[in-house]
C-alpha cells in the first residue's frame, strides 16, 4: 500500500514559503551574468565589481546564526515576513544605487535578509511537516535550490539584453510583494520555541570580522597602492581568530561554534571540505560568464544560455547522491565527484576563442555532474558521530563555512584574473590567459580538497568489519 497523500494545508504552506524563497535563491546566481555589465555601467574594475557577488554571499553566511536565534525567540511567520520585507526593500535600494559602493552595501543588506529567509524556510517546513512527511515536503522546498543555478543566469541575461541593469533587482518587487500578501493571508502562526534564547553577539561579531577581513584582504593586497590596507585587513582577521579561539574555549558549549565540534574527525574533515568546495566550485561560477563574454565574445543572453549544461549536469546527479551516500558513505561519493569536477574544469585552462561550442557544453555538463556530488554528502557527513545537542551548532558552522568558502573563492579568482589583466594589453589572447590563470587557481584548491575528503565516512569498510 502506498503512502497517504500529504494534507493539502501542508503542501500549501510549503508552496507559500517556496514562493518567497525563490527570490534569494535566484538572486545568488542572477548577478553572476551581470558582473561585466555592472563594471561598465559604473566604470570600475572586475576586482571591485565582484564584491557585488562576494559581499552578498559573505553577509548571507553571517546571517545564518541570527536566523536560528530569531526562529527560536519569535513567531516564525513574523520572522519570515520581516526578512522577506527586508529583502524587497534592499532589492529596491540596489536598483536605485548611485555608485558601486552603494550597490555593494545594499547587496550585503540583501544577503543578510537571504541568510534569514532560507534557514527560516527549512525550520518552518520541518515544524509543519513532522518527521513522517519531511522527505516529501522537502522535495517541494528543494525546487528553488535545483532550478536557481539554471534559471538565474538565463533570467539575468534576458533582463540585461532587453532592459537596464536596474531591473535585475526591481524584478523581485512584484513577485516578492505577492509572496508577502499570500503569506500574511494563508500562513499560520508558528509559536516561538524558546523565548529566552540568547544570541552569541560576540561570537557573531568575531567570526564576521575574521571572514570579512580575510576576504577583503585578498582583494586589497593585489595592488601596490592598496597593499598596506590588505596587510592590515589580514592582521585584523588574525587577531579576530585568536580572540574567537580564546572566547570559545571559555564559553565551551555556549559558543556559536564550540571548539569541541572539532574533536569529531568527520566534522573537521567536512568543515575543511565545505570551505574548499565553496572555493573550488563557486569561484569558477563567477568566471564562466565573464570568460564567455570577454574571450568568446558572446552577448549576455547567449553567455547565460551556455551555462545551462552545467545546471543540467547538477540536476542529473541530484536524485542519486543521497542514496549513494547512504550506501557507500560520503568518502566514495565525494572523491569521484572531485575527480569529475577536475575533469570538467581542466579543459578551460586551454579553451580559447576558437574552441568548439559543443566541446564547451559537454565539458560544462561533466563539470555539473561532479559539482552536484560534493556538497550534499559532505554536509550530511558533518553530523556523523556528533551528540544531539551539538547538531544545531554544527548546522550553523557548516552553513557559515560554505558561504565563506564561496566568497573567498570569488575574491581570490577575481584577484588572480585582475592581476593577470593589469600587467598586459587588453587583447583577446591576454584575456584568455588571465581566465586560464583563474581556472588553474581553482584547480589547485580542488586538488587540495582531496585531502580532507579522505577522512570522510567509508561505509564499505564499516560493512566489511561488521561482516567479519
C-alpha positions as CSV (number, residue, x, y, z in Angstrom):
1,X,0.0,0.0,0.0
2,X,1.4,3.4,-1.0
3,X,1.9,6.3,1.4
4,X,-1.0,8.5,2.2
5,X,-1.3,11.8,0.3
6,X,0.1,14.8,2.1
7,X,-2.5,17.1,3.7
8,X,-3.5,20.0,1.4
9,X,-2.7,22.5,4.1
10,X,0.9,21.2,4.5
11,X,1.6,21.4,0.7
12,X,0.1,24.9,0.7
13,X,2.4,26.1,3.5
14,X,5.4,24.6,1.6
15,X,4.5,26.4,-1.7
16,X,3.8,29.7,0.1
17,X,7.3,29.5,1.7
18,X,8.9,28.5,-1.6
19,X,7.4,31.4,-3.5
20,X,9.3,33.8,-1.1
21,X,12.5,31.7,-1.1
22,X,12.8,31.5,-4.9
23,X,13.9,35.2,-5.0
24,X,17.0,34.8,-2.7
25,X,17.9,31.5,-4.5
26,X,17.7,33.2,-7.9
27,X,19.4,36.3,-6.7
28,X,22.6,34.4,-5.7
29,X,23.1,33.3,-9.3
30,X,21.3,36.0,-11.4
31,X,24.1,38.6,-10.7
32,X,27.0,36.4,-11.9
33,X,26.0,37.0,-15.5
34,X,25.8,40.8,-14.9
35,X,29.3,41.5,-13.4
36,X,30.6,42.6,-16.9
37,X,27.7,45.0,-17.4
38,X,27.8,46.4,-13.9
39,X,31.6,47.1,-14.2
40,X,30.9,49.0,-17.5
41,X,27.8,50.9,-16.0
42,X,29.8,52.1,-13.0
43,X,33.2,52.5,-14.9
44,X,35.0,50.3,-12.4
45,X,37.2,47.1,-12.5
46,X,36.2,43.5,-12.3
47,X,38.0,43.1,-8.9
48,X,35.8,45.8,-7.4
49,X,32.6,44.7,-9.1
50,X,32.9,41.1,-7.9
51,X,32.1,42.4,-4.4
52,X,28.5,42.6,-5.6
53,X,28.7,38.8,-5.5
54,X,31.2,38.3,-2.7
55,X,29.6,40.7,-0.3
56,X,26.1,39.1,-0.8
57,X,27.4,35.6,-0.1
58,X,29.5,36.7,2.9
59,X,26.6,38.6,4.5
60,X,24.3,35.6,3.8
61,X,26.7,33.2,5.7
62,X,27.0,35.6,8.7
63,X,23.2,35.9,9.0
64,X,22.6,32.2,9.4
65,X,23.1,32.1,13.3
66,X,20.9,35.2,13.5
67,X,18.2,33.3,11.7
68,X,18.4,30.4,14.1
69,X,18.1,32.7,17.2
70,X,15.2,34.7,15.7
71,X,13.2,31.5,14.9
72,X,13.6,30.3,18.5
73,X,12.7,33.7,20.1
74,X,9.9,35.0,17.9
75,X,6.8,33.8,15.9
76,X,8.2,32.0,12.8
77,X,5.7,33.6,10.4
78,X,6.7,37.2,11.6
79,X,10.4,36.4,11.2
80,X,9.9,35.0,7.7
81,X,7.7,38.0,6.6
82,X,10.1,40.7,8.1
83,X,13.1,39.0,6.4
84,X,11.2,38.9,3.1
85,X,10.2,42.6,3.5
86,X,13.9,43.5,4.2
87,X,14.9,41.6,1.1
88,X,12.4,43.6,-1.0
89,X,13.5,46.9,0.5
90,X,17.1,46.1,-0.2
91,X,16.2,45.0,-3.8
92,X,14.6,48.4,-4.4
93,X,17.7,50.1,-2.9
94,X,20.0,48.0,-5.1
95,X,18.0,49.1,-8.2
96,X,18.3,52.7,-7.1
97,X,22.1,52.5,-6.3
98,X,24.0,55.6,-7.5
99,X,27.6,54.2,-7.4
100,X,29.4,50.8,-6.9
101,X,29.9,51.4,-3.2
102,X,26.2,51.9,-2.5
103,X,25.3,48.9,-4.7
104,X,27.8,46.7,-2.7
105,X,26.3,47.9,0.6
106,X,22.7,47.3,-0.5
107,X,23.7,43.8,-1.8
108,X,25.1,43.0,1.6
109,X,21.8,44.0,3.2
110,X,20.1,41.8,0.6
111,X,22.5,38.9,1.6
112,X,21.6,39.5,5.3
113,X,17.9,39.1,4.5
114,X,18.5,36.0,2.4
115,X,20.6,34.4,5.2
116,X,17.5,34.7,7.4
117,X,14.9,33.6,4.8
118,X,16.5,30.4,3.7
119,X,17.1,28.7,7.1
120,X,13.7,30.1,8.3
121,X,12.0,28.3,5.4
122,X,13.6,25.0,6.4
123,X,12.7,25.4,10.1
124,X,9.1,26.3,9.3
125,X,8.7,23.3,6.9
126,X,10.2,20.9,9.5
127,X,7.7,22.3,12.1
128,X,4.7,22.0,9.7
129,X,5.5,18.6,8.2
130,X,6.7,16.5,11.2
131,X,9.3,13.7,10.7
132,X,6.9,11.3,8.9
133,X,6.2,13.7,6.0
134,X,9.5,15.5,5.9
135,X,11.1,13.9,2.9
136,X,8.1,14.5,0.5
137,X,7.7,18.2,1.7
138,X,11.4,18.9,1.4
139,X,11.3,17.8,-2.2
140,X,8.9,20.7,-2.8
141,X,11.2,23.1,-0.9
142,X,14.2,21.8,-2.8
143,X,12.8,23.2,-6.1
144,X,14.4,26.6,-5.9
145,X,17.8,25.0,-4.9
146,X,17.7,22.8,-8.1
147,X,16.5,25.4,-10.6
148,X,18.3,28.5,-9.2
149,X,21.6,27.8,-10.9
150,X,19.8,27.1,-14.2
151,X,17.2,29.8,-14.3
152,X,19.1,32.6,-12.5
153,X,21.7,33.4,-15.2
154,X,19.1,33.0,-18.0
155,X,16.7,35.4,-16.4
156,X,19.6,37.8,-15.7
157,X,20.8,37.6,-19.3
158,X,17.3,38.2,-20.6
159,X,16.9,41.3,-18.4
160,X,20.3,42.7,-19.5
161,X,19.5,42.1,-23.2
162,X,16.2,43.9,-23.1
163,X,16.1,46.2,-20.1
164,X,18.6,48.1,-17.9
165,X,20.6,46.6,-15.1
166,X,18.3,48.2,-12.5
167,X,15.6,45.5,-13.4
168,X,17.9,42.7,-12.1
169,X,16.7,44.0,-8.7
170,X,13.3,45.6,-9.5
171,X,12.1,42.2,-10.8
172,X,12.0,40.9,-7.2
173,X,9.4,43.5,-6.2
174,X,6.1,42.2,-7.8
175,X,6.9,38.5,-7.1
176,X,8.0,39.3,-3.5
177,X,5.0,41.5,-2.9
178,X,2.6,38.7,-4.0
179,X,4.6,36.3,-1.7
180,X,4.2,38.6,1.2
181,X,0.4,39.1,0.7
182,X,-0.2,35.4,0.4
183,X,2.0,34.6,3.5
184,X,0.0,37.2,5.5
185,X,-3.3,35.7,4.3
186,X,-2.6,32.0,4.3
187,X,0.4,31.2,6.5
188,X,-0.5,30.0,10.1
189,X,1.3,31.3,13.1
190,X,4.4,29.4,14.3
191,X,4.8,30.0,18.0
192,X,8.3,30.9,19.4
193,X,10.1,27.7,20.5
194,X,12.3,29.3,23.2
195,X,11.5,32.9,24.1
196,X,14.5,33.0,26.5
197,X,17.0,32.1,23.7
198,X,20.1,34.2,23.8
199,X,22.2,35.2,20.8
200,X,26.0,35.0,21.0
201,X,26.6,38.5,19.7
202,X,30.4,38.5,20.5
203,X,30.8,35.2,18.6
204,X,29.0,36.5,15.6
205,X,31.0,39.8,15.6
206,X,34.4,38.0,15.9
207,X,33.5,35.5,13.1
208,X,32.2,38.2,10.9
209,X,35.4,40.2,11.4
210,X,37.5,37.2,10.7
211,X,35.8,36.1,7.5
212,X,35.1,39.7,6.2
213,X,38.7,41.0,6.8
214,X,40.4,37.9,5.2
215,X,38.2,38.2,2.1
216,X,38.7,42.0,2.0
217,X,42.5,41.5,2.5
218,X,42.6,39.1,-0.5
219,X,41.1,41.7,-2.8
220,X,43.2,44.7,-1.5
221,X,46.6,43.1,-1.4
222,X,46.7,42.8,-5.2
223,X,47.9,46.3,-6.0
224,X,50.9,48.4,-4.8
225,X,48.7,51.3,-3.7
226,X,46.3,49.2,-1.6
227,X,48.8,46.5,-0.3
228,X,49.1,48.1,3.2
229,X,45.3,48.1,3.5
230,X,45.3,44.4,2.6
231,X,48.0,43.5,5.1
232,X,46.1,45.5,7.8
233,X,42.9,43.6,7.0
234,X,44.8,40.2,7.3
235,X,46.1,41.4,10.6
236,X,42.7,42.3,11.9
237,X,41.4,38.9,10.7
238,X,44.3,37.1,12.5
239,X,43.5,39.0,15.8
240,X,39.8,38.1,15.4
241,X,40.7,34.4,15.0
242,X,42.8,34.4,18.2
243,X,40.1,36.3,20.1
244,X,37.4,33.9,19.0
245,X,39.5,30.8,20.0
246,X,40.1,32.3,23.4
247,X,36.4,33.3,23.7
248,X,35.1,29.9,22.5
249,X,37.4,28.0,24.9
250,X,35.9,29.9,27.8
251,X,32.2,29.7,26.6
252,X,32.6,25.9,25.7
253,X,29.2,24.6,24.6
254,X,27.6,28.1,24.7
255,X,29.9,29.4,21.9
256,X,28.5,30.0,18.4
257,X,30.9,27.3,17.0
258,X,32.0,25.3,20.0
259,X,35.6,24.1,19.7
260,X,34.5,20.6,20.9
261,X,33.0,20.0,17.5
262,X,36.5,19.7,16.0
263,X,37.1,16.6,18.2
264,X,35.0,14.8,15.7
265,X,37.1,13.6,12.8
266,X,34.1,13.7,10.5
267,X,33.1,17.2,11.4
268,X,36.7,18.5,11.0
269,X,37.0,16.8,7.6
270,X,33.6,18.1,6.5
271,X,34.3,21.6,7.7
272,X,37.5,21.8,5.6
273,X,35.9,20.1,2.6
274,X,33.0,22.6,2.6
275,X,35.4,25.6,2.7
276,X,37.4,24.2,-0.2
277,X,34.3,23.0,-2.1
278,X,32.8,26.5,-1.8
279,X,36.0,27.9,-3.1
280,X,36.7,25.5,-6.0
281,X,33.1,25.0,-7.2
282,X,31.5,28.5,-6.6
283,X,34.6,30.6,-7.6
284,X,34.5,29.5,-11.2
285,X,30.8,30.2,-11.4
286,X,31.8,33.9,-11.4
287,X,34.4,33.3,-14.1
288,X,32.4,31.3,-16.7
289,X,30.0,34.2,-17.8
290,X,32.9,36.6,-17.9
291,X,35.0,34.1,-20.0
292,X,32.1,33.6,-22.4
293,X,31.6,37.4,-22.9
294,X,35.2,38.6,-22.9
295,X,37.0,35.7,-24.6
296,X,34.4,34.1,-26.8
297,X,32.6,37.5,-27.4
298,X,29.1,36.1,-26.7
299,X,26.3,38.5,-25.9
300,X,24.9,38.3,-22.4
301,X,21.9,36.2,-23.1
302,X,23.9,33.6,-25.1
303,X,26.5,33.5,-22.3
304,X,23.7,32.8,-19.8
305,X,22.3,30.0,-22.0
306,X,25.7,28.4,-22.3
307,X,25.6,27.9,-18.5
308,X,22.6,25.6,-18.7
309,X,24.6,22.3,-19.4
310,X,26.3,22.7,-16.1
311,X,23.0,23.2,-14.3
312,X,21.6,20.1,-16.1
313,X,24.6,18.1,-15.0
314,X,23.9,19.1,-11.4
315,X,20.2,18.2,-11.9
316,X,21.1,14.7,-13.3
317,X,23.1,13.6,-10.2
318,X,20.8,15.1,-7.5
319,X,18.4,12.1,-7.2
320,X,21.3,9.6,-6.9
321,X,23.6,11.4,-4.5
322,X,21.5,10.8,-1.3
323,X,21.1,7.1,-2.0
324,X,24.8,6.6,-2.9
325,X,25.9,8.5,0.3
326,X,23.6,6.3,2.5
327,X,25.0,3.1,0.8
328,X,28.7,3.9,0.3
329,X,29.4,6.7,2.8
330,X,30.5,10.3,1.8
331,X,34.1,9.4,1.0
332,X,33.4,7.3,-2.1
333,X,30.8,9.8,-3.4
334,X,32.9,12.9,-2.8
335,X,36.2,11.6,-4.2
336,X,34.8,10.6,-7.6
337,X,32.8,13.8,-7.7
338,X,36.0,15.9,-7.1
339,X,37.7,13.9,-9.9
340,X,34.8,14.6,-12.3
341,X,34.8,18.3,-11.3
342,X,38.6,18.5,-12.1
343,X,38.0,16.7,-15.5
344,X,35.2,19.3,-16.2
345,X,37.3,22.3,-15.2
346,X,40.8,21.4,-16.6
347,X,39.9,21.9,-20.3
348,X,39.0,25.6,-19.5
349,X,42.8,26.1,-18.9
350,X,43.2,25.5,-22.7
351,X,40.0,26.8,-24.2
352,X,40.1,30.0,-26.3
353,X,38.1,31.9,-28.8
354,X,38.5,29.1,-31.4
355,X,37.2,26.2,-29.2
356,X,34.1,24.4,-30.5
357,X,30.9,25.3,-28.7
358,X,29.8,21.6,-28.5
359,X,33.0,20.8,-26.6
360,X,32.5,23.6,-24.1
361,X,28.9,22.4,-23.5
362,X,30.0,18.8,-23.0
363,X,32.7,19.8,-20.5
364,X,30.3,22.0,-18.6
365,X,27.8,19.2,-18.4
366,X,30.5,16.9,-17.0
367,X,31.6,19.6,-14.5
368,X,27.9,19.9,-13.3
369,X,27.8,16.1,-12.6
370,X,30.9,16.5,-10.5
371,X,29.8,19.6,-8.6
372,X,26.4,18.1,-7.9
373,X,28.0,15.3,-5.9
374,X,30.2,17.2,-3.5
375,X,28.2,19.5,-1.1
376,X,25.2,17.2,-0.1
377,X,27.4,14.2,1.1
378,X,29.8,16.5,2.9
379,X,27.0,18.3,4.6
380,X,25.4,15.0,5.8
381,X,28.8,13.7,6.9
382,X,29.4,16.7,9.2
383,X,26.7,15.3,11.6
384,X,28.1,11.8,11.9
385,X,29.3,11.0,15.4
386,X,28.0,14.2,17.0
387,X,25.8,14.3,20.1
388,X,22.2,15.5,19.6
389,X,23.0,18.8,21.5
390,X,25.9,19.5,19.1
391,X,23.7,19.4,15.9
392,X,22.3,23.0,15.9
393,X,25.9,24.4,16.4
394,X,27.2,22.1,13.6
395,X,24.4,23.4,11.3
396,X,25.4,27.0,11.9
397,X,29.2,26.2,11.4
398,X,28.7,24.3,8.1
399,X,26.4,26.9,6.6
400,X,28.8,29.7,7.6
401,X,32.0,28.0,6.3
402,X,30.3,27.0,3.0
403,X,29.4,30.6,2.3
404,X,32.7,32.0,3.4
405,X,34.4,29.5,1.1
406,X,32.3,30.7,-1.8
407,X,33.0,34.3,-1.0
408,X,36.7,33.6,-0.6
409,X,36.8,31.7,-3.9
410,X,35.1,34.5,-5.8
411,X,37.5,37.1,-4.3
412,X,40.7,35.1,-4.9
413,X,39.8,34.2,-8.5
414,X,38.7,37.7,-9.3
415,X,42.0,39.0,-7.9
416,X,44.1,36.4,-9.9
417,X,42.2,37.4,-13.2
418,X,42.5,41.2,-12.4
419,X,46.3,40.9,-11.7
420,X,46.8,39.0,-15.0
421,X,44.9,41.7,-16.9
422,X,46.6,44.6,-15.2
423,X,50.1,43.7,-16.5
424,X,49.1,43.1,-20.1
425,X,47.3,44.8,-23.0
426,X,43.6,44.1,-23.3
427,X,43.9,41.7,-26.3
428,X,41.8,38.5,-26.9
429,X,44.8,36.3,-26.2
430,X,45.7,38.1,-22.9
431,X,42.0,37.9,-21.8
432,X,42.1,34.2,-22.4
433,X,45.4,33.9,-20.5
434,X,44.0,35.8,-17.5
435,X,41.0,33.5,-17.2
436,X,43.2,30.4,-17.7
437,X,45.2,31.6,-14.6
438,X,41.9,31.8,-12.7
439,X,40.9,28.3,-13.7
440,X,44.3,26.9,-12.7
441,X,43.9,28.5,-9.2
442,X,40.5,26.9,-8.8
443,X,42.0,23.5,-9.8
444,X,44.8,23.8,-7.3
445,X,42.2,24.2,-4.5
446,X,40.1,21.4,-6.0
447,X,43.1,19.0,-5.8
448,X,43.8,20.2,-2.1
449,X,40.2,19.3,-1.3
450,X,41.0,15.6,-1.9
451,X,42.9,15.5,1.4
452,X,40.1,16.2,3.9
453,X,37.7,14.1,1.7
454,X,39.9,11.0,2.5
455,X,38.8,11.3,6.2
456,X,35.0,11.3,5.4
457,X,32.9,8.2,6.2
458,X,33.6,5.0,4.4
459,X,30.6,2.7,4.9
460,X,32.1,-0.1,2.7
461,X,34.9,-0.7,5.2
462,X,32.5,-0.5,8.1
463,X,30.3,-3.1,6.4
464,X,33.4,-5.4,5.9
465,X,34.4,-5.1,9.5
466,X,30.8,-5.9,10.7
467,X,30.6,-8.8,8.2
468,X,33.7,-10.5,9.7
